[in-house]
Amino acid sequence: MPEAVIHVGSGKVRELYALDADRLVLVASDRISTFDVVLPTEIPDKGKVLTGLSAFWFARTREIVPNHLLTLGDDGRSTECRRLDMLPIECVVRGYLAGSGWTDYRATGEVCGHRLPARLAEAQRLPEPIFTPATKATSGHDENIDRSAAADLVGVERLDEVERVALGLYGFASEHARGRGIILADTKLEFGADEDGRLVLADEAFTPDSSRFWPADEYAPGSSPPSFDKQFVRDYCASLGWDKTDPGPELPDDVVAGTRARYVDAFERLTGIAFDAYVDDPEVVLA
Ligand code: PZK
């Protein structure tokens, strides 16, 4: 191990450290955010669930595109990864009309320049998945952008490549998930380029923090379906009448336990691996 590990960044619920010029360590905490506020109460093992899920997907999609994962830590919540030149766009793929996609469609009939059929309902499945890039906001919210704005940021050739790869990844993961009772409504992917300019998948992949997971047996278009992971937290926060400004409320034990169970359930359904087996030996998700 290097003498000094340097902290290079904080996300809302993750930390990023530099090992050396070529390698980073991503650490997923048990923090949870809702309505963009990090709550004071942690969800035990949430960071392990998200790290294990990302590693599972990285292992299974490496023939679609190479990824940044080098090694999975014994603690189950840290990953050593290749340091890349990150592309300055978020690569969002939507198979269903939710979140900012639904908001934009209602206002304009379009999402990121994709003209969609008239009279779609909230959460309705789209005729085909669409690539809807967004800017990376350093503060506030990411902003959806059209093709020409995205091409100004990364170039037309790179944009064509990430669109094709992102749609391929979403197709693979959403079909896998659908067969296990989970609808992957949409997802946010991040890519970088390696020293030879090759496209590499980075960050986290197909986790509940980067994607909308809906339980398939509760799905109905026309309203926003319950989120697989955070519904107990949102319902509890709503019951308090919290105004969604920092600080958020402490969560009671039953909300913590129910939310932890949902994360573990998502992990076990998607991977087919017992969560205890992952905690015992994280590398089981790579097999
Ligand atoms: C990178 N982030 C987001 C910020 C986090 C995560 N492989 C990579 N190479 C270079 N940079 C990054 C990555 C990755 N992944 C990711 N910012 C830079 C981020 C803060 C905390 F955990």
Residues whose N, C-alpha, C, O or C-beta is under 5 A from the ligand:
A	BS01	PZK	G9 S10 G11 R14 E15 L16 L26 H68 C81 R82 R83 L84 M86 A202 D203
